[in-house]
Amino acid sequence: MQSLEGRLHLGLSISLVVLIGAAWWLGHNALHRSTEAYVLSRLQHDAEALVGSLRAAPAQQFTSGLNTGMLIYNQPFSGHYYKLLTTERVYRSPSLEDQDIAVAPQKVGSVRDWKADGPKGQQLLVRAAGYRLDDRPATLAVAEDLTPLVAVLKDFERLFAVLAVVGLALMVLIQRLILRQGFDRLRPVCQDIERLERGTARQLTETVPAEILPLVRKLNGLIRVYNKRLERSRNAAGNLAHALKGPLNLMVQQLERHGDQLDGDARALCRQQVERVRALLERELKRARIAGGGSPGTLFDPAVELPVLAELLQRMYRDKGLRLDCHIGTTQPLLMDREDLLELTGTLLDNACKWAVSRVHCAITTTNNGIRIRIEDDGPGCDETALADLGERGTRLDEAVDGHGLGLSIAREIVDSYDGSLKLGRSDTLGGFSAIIELPIQQMQNPPSTSLPPPVARQ
């Protein structure tokens, strides 16, 4: 059983059953012992009264029982009986009539208690004691029927069993309510985790039970460290690109001024490598501009982010006069990290804008399993043999175009990290390159589809 609440329910329920069962058993024994002790005290009183009557009257008169003053021993099968054993003969109470009770002689001063079967199925409690009468040993046994008292005890035990079952059910219900209320105090933590996933919270609440407060504080510390490291790494990439851009420009200028001192091949090789490094830096700066100033862990809202991204790309490729159409099938945030999806869509859109002639189309729609992103252009595209190589780190189809092959491989890594799929091919509508991404992520809600007009580039 993996549920903590279920294990607590099971353990406490078993404890209650054992406790109530032990209480019933102890109560059962205590009631029967108390009842027998009460009956034995009455038998002791009757025995003393009978012995007193016997000592005050001749033994011959004791057989009738009339001189005892206790008429109940004269009524047939009254449930009260006695039996006197002397050296001469055996005397029985008239209530026994023709029945008998097995009694063994007892030593003077000794007492013995036992249960025996009586007349008409009666359950007798017998007390026998040894006495000295007229300087002769005698044994007097007094018995009483326990059947009426046992019937009362059984009725009480049945009532107690019913009350115990009802009480057990109530205690289990109360226990369940107490546990549920206790676990409800953990609900704010679950809600904060959902808000963290949606990007509307920065840490978990610490208004929690003292038992899990250290765990929550540790998690908050890890979240803060993660956010700081992520932000530092992203800032460091942009800062490094900015820091290296100046020295690279200086190197290019020096090559232009003093390049005639090198032969043609060496000069071309140096310029090619410098341009390659510059392209890498430009790409990192472009990623930094695309990512913007969002906090790590916030969600991607297509209705807000995609038009801004499209406008930024149109400004970057202003000389081409591109028309970038966006279709958004949801206006709610997606349960995916904003920086990841910005980098994914930004990389693919940048690649499409780089190769497009005049049109780029981007569509984000919902599916049964998650989200589909489709990006296509009207560029030259690529043949089937080249599609298999796309996405491998460093692979490029045209060295003459400014850029490098890291974009598609990084996009594939992001898609793989979300257990998605990336399909590359030729666009059926625009005729150029096509990239289709399937991501098993969720929306916060499912609103109707909306279309956005193409953004207008700022001049």
BELBEL-V297737 format. One line per field, one symbol per residue. ss: DSSP state (~ for helix, > for strand, _ for the rest). A space follows every 50 residues. Layout:
# BELBEL-V297737
ss = ???
This chain:
# BELBEL-V297737
ss = ___~~~~~~~~~~~~~~~~~~~~~~~~~~~~~~~~~~~~~~~~~~~~~~~ ~~~~~~__~~~~___~~~__~~~______>>>>>>____>>>_~~~____ _______>__>>>>>>>_~~~_>>>>>>>>>>>__>>>>>>>>>>_~~~~ ~~~~~~~~~~~~~~~~~~~~~~~~~~~~~~~~~~__~~~~~~~~~~~~__ _________~~~~~~~~~~~~~~~~~~~~~~~~~~~~~~~~~~~~~~~~~ ~~~~~~~~~~~__~~~~~~~~~~~~~~~~~~~~~~~~~~~~_______>> _~~~~~~~~~~~~~~~_~~~__>>>>>>_____>>>>~~~~~~~~~~~~~ ~~~~~___>>>>>>>>____>>>>>>>______~~~~_____________ _____~~~~~~~~~~~~___>>>>>>______>>>>>>>___>______> >>_______
